[in-house]
């Protein structure tokens, strides 16, 4: 799926978002590049727009002050960009002046079910749910975070409450660790080096050194497990989804309350997940790598 924000407007709303955003940037925030047609285009307009949309998608409702601080841009610039996004339906503003994604941005998520990898996931997820009735999800790496791309929930009342599009730190989650384990150690160090690695439940890793040790174990075992590092009382297991070129492009993961996890069930879950991961890998063997690295 490609989102091209630079196309000329055909609905009479005053030209492309990128062109209009570019005109709002403060001096020093504009950075021009030469496009394929040889014309100079405002890359900062694209970057600023997409960064705001991405932040709203991952963080939810945010004020102008929060947007400007997180992105390192002038508050006046953030205001003008958000005003354009609001006008075009990509963002909405509440009564307190905070912004969130608009209907046009949310509409993009409805197409994720049509992705080939998601359709293939539904096939193996049905088998897992029939056997265990536990939540199973498909996750991909989005920068330094693990992103849920598809989800099938358990029917049991006690379960992880999450949704497609939710993110967790890749260094902390089972799904993120499975994908990171396919990356060279140097790439992992470059991504997390110098950062404070604290899981959502407060466990502090001993820097990249401990993360590398965890990933070494994941490579050796062929799967990752997580006990209460992304949510209290939650067990997670994850296996890689690999295309025909041997590239890990996603993770198949299950999330189960620890109250239901016995040693026997844990072993059974891991084996079934590994088998389903191989089945899914065969179904999507033809897919490209999405920028991931060969194992």
C-alpha positions in Angstrom: 0.0 0.0 0.0 1.4 3.4 -1.0 0.2 6.7 0.3 1.1 9.4 -2.0 0.5 12.8 -0.4 2.0 14.9 -3.1 -0.7 14.4 -5.7 -2.6 17.5 -6.9 -6.0 17.9 -5.3 -9.0 16.9 -7.4 -11.7 17.9 -4.8 -11.3 21.6 -4.9 -9.6 21.8 -1.5 -6.6 23.8 -2.5 -3.8 21.7 -3.8 -1.7 18.9 -2.4 -1.1 18.5 1.3 2.7 18.4 0.7 2.8 21.6 -1.3 0.6 23.4 1.3 2.6 22.1 4.3 5.9 23.1 2.7 4.7 26.7 2.6 4.0 26.6 6.4 7.5 25.6 7.4 9.6 28.0 9.5 12.9 29.3 8.1 15.5 26.6 8.5 12.9 23.8 8.5 12.7 23.6 4.7 15.0 21.2 3.0 14.7 20.6 -0.7 15.6 17.6 -2.8 15.5 17.0 -6.6 12.6 14.6 -7.5 12.5 12.1 -10.4 11.2 14.7 -12.8 14.1 17.0 -12.1 12.1 19.5 -10.2 12.9 20.6 -6.6 10.4 19.2 -4.1 10.0 20.1 -0.4 11.0 16.9 1.4 10.5 18.5 4.8 6.9 19.0 3.9 6.6 15.2 3.4 8.6 14.4 6.5 6.7 16.8 8.8 3.3 15.6 7.6 4.1 11.9 7.9 5.9 12.3 11.3 2.8 14.0 12.7 0.5 11.3 11.3 2.7 8.5 12.6 2.9 10.1 16.1 -0.9 10.4 16.2 -1.2 6.8 15.1 1.1 5.5 17.8 0.3 7.9 20.7 -3.4 8.8 20.2 -4.7 12.2 21.2 -1.9 14.8 21.5 -1.8 18.6 22.0 0.1 20.9 19.8 2.7 21.4 22.5 3.2 17.7 22.8 3.5 17.3 19.0 6.0 20.1 18.6 8.1 18.8 21.5 8.1 15.2 20.3 9.0 16.1 16.8 11.4 19.0 17.5 9.5 21.5 15.4 8.1 25.0 16.1 4.7 25.0 17.7 3.4 27.4 15.0 4.6 24.9 12.3 2.8 22.0 14.0 -0.3 24.2 14.3 -0.3 25.0 10.6 0.3 21.4 9.5 -2.4 20.1 11.8 -4.8 22.7 10.5 -4.3 21.5 6.9 -4.6 17.9 8.0 -7.8 18.8 9.9 -9.2 20.6 6.8 -8.5 17.5 4.6 -10.0 15.0 7.1 -6.6 13.4 8.1 -6.9 14.8 11.6 -9.6 16.0 14.0 -9.5 18.4 16.9 -11.4 18.0 20.1 -12.9 20.7 22.3 -9.7 20.9 24.3 -7.7 21.6 21.2 -6.0 18.2 21.0 -5.5 16.4 17.8 -6.1 12.7 16.8 -6.4 10.8 13.5 -9.3 11.7 11.2 -11.5 9.5 9.2 -9.3 9.6 6.1 -6.3 8.3 8.0 -8.4 5.6 9.8 -9.8 4.4 6.5 -6.4 3.2 5.5 -6.4 0.7 8.3 -9.4 -1.0 6.8 -7.4 -2.2 3.9 -4.9 -4.2 6.0 -7.2 -7.2 6.0 -6.6 -7.5 2.3 -2.8 -7.8 2.6 -1.6 -11.2 1.4 0.3 -11.9 4.6 -2.8 -11.1 6.7 -5.0 -13.4 4.6 -2.4 -16.2 5.0 -2.3 -15.4 8.8 -6.1 -16.0 9.1 -5.6 -19.5 7.8 -3.1 -20.6 10.4 -4.8 -18.5 13.1 -8.0 -20.4 12.7 -6.2 -23.7 13.4 -4.5 -22.3 16.5 -7.7 -20.9 17.9 -9.6 -24.1 17.4 -6.9 -26.0 19.2 -6.2 -23.6 22.1 -8.7 -20.7 22.1 -5.9 -18.2 22.9 -5.1 -14.9 21.3 -2.8 -15.1 18.3 -1.4 -12.1 16.4 0.8 -11.2 13.4 3.5 -8.6 14.2 6.0 -6.7 12.1 9.0 -4.5 13.1 8.3 -0.8 12.8 11.6 1.0 13.5 12.4 0.0 17.1 8.8 -1.1 17.9 6.8 -4.2 17.3 3.5 -3.5 15.5 0.4 -5.7 15.5 -0.7 -6.1 11.9 -3.5 -8.7 12.5 -5.1 -10.2 15.5 -7.5 -13.1 16.4 -8.7 -13.0 19.9 -9.6 -15.7 22.4 -13.3 -16.1 23.4 -12.2 -16.3 27.1 -13.1 -13.3 29.2 -9.7 -12.9 30.8 -7.4 -11.9 28.0 -5.0 -9.3 26.7 -6.9 -6.2 25.6 -5.2 -4.9 22.5 -5.9 -4.0 18.9 -4.4 -3.9 15.4 -1.9 -1.1 15.2 -0.8 -1.3 18.8 2.9 -1.1 19.4 5.4 -2.4 22.0 9.1 -1.8 22.3 10.8 -4.4 20.1 13.6 -5.1 22.7 11.0 -6.1 25.3 8.3 -8.0 23.3 8.6 -11.6 22.2 7.5 -10.7 18.7 10.1 -7.9 18.5 12.9 -10.1 19.7 12.1 -12.8 17.2 12.5 -10.3 14.3 15.5 -8.6 15.9 17.2 -12.0 16.3 17.4 -12.1 12.5 19.4 -8.9 12.3 23.2 -8.7 12.6 24.3 -7.8 16.1 25.9 -4.6 14.8 22.5 -3.5 13.4 20.9 -4.2 16.8 23.6 -2.2 18.6 23.1 0.7 16.2 19.4 0.7 16.8 19.5 0.5 20.6 23.0 1.6 21.6 23.0 4.4 24.1 19.3 4.0 24.9 17.8 3.3 28.3 16.1 -0.2 27.8 13.2 -0.4 30.3 10.3 -2.7 29.5 6.7 -1.4 29.8 6.5 -3.2 33.2 9.6 -1.6 34.6 12.4 -4.2 34.1 15.6 -2.5 33.2 17.9 -4.4 30.8 21.6 -4.1 31.3 22.0 -2.2 28.0 22.5 -3.7 24.6 24.8 -6.4 26.0 21.9 -8.1 27.8 19.6 -7.6 24.8 22.3 -9.3 22.6 22.4 -12.2 25.0 18.6 -12.6 24.8 18.7 -12.5 21.0 21.5 -15.1 20.9 19.2 -17.4 22.9 16.3 -16.7 20.6 18.4 -17.6 17.6 19.5 -20.9 19.2 16.0 -21.9 20.3 14.1 -20.6 17.2 11.5 -18.8 19.2 11.1 -16.2 21.9 9.2 -16.2 25.2 8.2 -13.3 27.4 7.1 -13.4 31.0 5.4 -10.2 32.2 7.8 -7.8 30.4 5.2 -6.1 28.2 2.2 -6.4 30.6 1.8 -7.7 34.1 0.6 -11.3 34.3 1.1 -11.9 30.6 2.9 -14.8 28.9 3.9 -14.4 25.3 5.6 -16.7 22.8 6.6 -15.8 19.3 8.1 -17.5 16.2 9.6 -16.1 13.0 7.7 -15.9 9.7 10.3 -16.3 6.9 10.0 -15.8 3.2 11.6 -17.8 0.4 14.8 -15.8 0.6 15.3 -16.7 4.2 14.3 -13.3 5.5 12.3 -12.9 8.7 9.5 -10.5 7.7 7.1 -10.9 10.6 6.4 -12.7 13.8 3.6 -15.1 14.8 2.9 -14.6 18.5 0.4 -15.6 21.1 -0.5 -13.7 24.3 -1.9 -15.6 27.3 -2.6 -14.7 30.9 -0.1 -16.5 33.1 -2.9 -17.9 35.2 -3.8 -20.3 32.4 -0.2 -21.3 31.5 1.0 -24.6 32.9 4.4 -26.1 32.0 2.6 -28.7 29.9 0.5 -26.1 28.0 3.5 -23.9 27.5 5.5 -26.6 25.8 2.4 -27.5 23.7 1.8 -23.9 22.7 5.4 -23.4 21.6 5.4 -26.5 19.4 2.1 -25.6 17.8 3.2 -22.1 17.3 6.4 -23.3 15.6 4.4 -25.6 13.3 2.0 -22.8 12.4 4.9 -20.4 11.8 6.4 -22.9 9.3 3.0 -23.2 7.6 2.6 -19.4 7.4 6.2 -19.1 6.0 5.3 -21.5 3.2 2.2 -19.6 2.3 4.0 -16.3 2.1 7.3 -17.6 0.7 6.9 -15.4 -2.4 6.6 -12.1 -0.5 9.4 -9.5 -0.5 11.5 -8.8 2.5 9.9 -5.4 3.4 13.4 -4.1 4.2 14.2 -6.8 6.7 17.6 -8.6 6.8 18.5 -12.0 5.7 19.1 -14.4 8.5 
